[in-house]
């Protein structure tokens, strides 16, 4: 015999919205290519599970399992197969950045492969303060 629980329409709607937001966070693994010239493949097979990603402050960014390519010329493959499990990624402060299992290329000229297969599990990645950065398992080329 199972107990039946009756939820109010407001509770049901709230749970539906919360489930949607959590699902969106779990499947969203952004890949950005701002003003770049890329010839070849960019692969990001990140899996984000039970994690939070927070950026607070003007210009603050928090990236989790992310590939970011900005103003770069890439000829070849950029591969990031990082997994993030039960982790928090936080950037607090003006211009603070927190990267976890990420590849970041800014104004880079790359001919060839860049590979990052990092695995982040049960970890926190935090950057607090103006212009602070936290990188974990990352490749950063500037």
N, C-alpha and C positions, 0 to 999 in steps of 0.2 A: 504494500500500500504506500503510495507516494503522497506527500503533503502538497497541497496546492497553494501557491502564493499568489495573491492578487495584488498587482501594482496599479497605482493610479495612472491615468493617461500621462500626467506630467512626468512621473518617474520613468515610465516606459520611453517617452520621447527623450528624456535626458540620457538614459542608458543608450539609446540608439545613436544620439549625437556623439556621446563619449566614445562609443565603439567605433564610429566612423573616424573620429579624430585620431584615436589610437592606431587604427588600421592604416590611415594615411601616413602617420609618422613612421610606421614600421616598413611601409613599402616605398617611401620617398627617400631616394638616395640621389641627391642632385649631382649633376655633372654640368659644369659651366665652361664655356669656351669664349670668353669675352675678347673680341677683336683679335682673334688668332687665325693663323693659316695652318690647317692640319691636313696632311696627306698621309693616309694610313688609317689604322683602326684605333679606337679608344674603347677599352673594355672595362666596365665596372660591374662586378657581380657581387657587390656587398650584400650582406644579410644583417639587418639591424633588428634586434629582438629585445623587448622589454627595456627600452632605453629612453632617456630624456635628452633633449637637445635645446639649450637655452642661450640666447644672446641678449644682454641687457646693456644699453648705453648707445650713444650715437656712434654709428659706424662699427659696432661690435658684431662679430661673426662667430658662429659656432658650427663647425663642419664635422660630420661623423660619417666615416666610410665614403669620403667625397673625393672626386677628382676635380681640381680647379685649374684651368689653363687660361691665362690672361696675357694678351699682347705677345704671343709666342709663335714661333715657326717650328712646327713639328713634322718631321718626315719619318714615319715608322709607327710603331705600336706604343701605346701607353696603357699599361695593364695594372689594375688595382683589384684584387680579389679578397680584400680584407673582410673580416667578419667582426661585428660588434655585438657582444652579448651581455645583457644586464649591466649596462654602463651608462654613466652620465657624462655629458660634454657641455661645459659651461664657459661662457666668456662674459665677464662683467667689467665694464669700464669703457670709456671713450676709446674706440679703435682697438679694443681687445679682440684677440683671435684665439680660438681653441680648435685644433685639428686632431682628429683621432683616426688612425689608419688611412691617412689621406696622401694624395700626391698633389702638390701645389707647384705650378710652373708659372712664373711671372717674368716677362721679357726674356724668355729663353729661346735659344736656337739649338734644337736637338735633332741629330741625324741618327736614328737607331731606336733601340728599345729602352723603355723605362719600365721596370717591373717592381711592384710592391705587393707582396702577398702576406702582409701582416695580419695577425689575428689578435684582437683585443677582447679579453674576457674578464668580466666582473671588475672593471677598472673605471677610474674617474680621470677625466682630463679637464683641467681648470686653468683659466687665465683670468687673473683679477688685477685691475689697475690700468691706468692709461697706457695704451700701446703695448700691453703685455701679450705674450704668445705662449701657447702650450702645444707642443707637437708630440705625438706618440705614434711610433711606427710609420713615420712620414718620410717622403722624399720631397724636399723643398729646393727648387732651383730658381734663383732670382738674378 
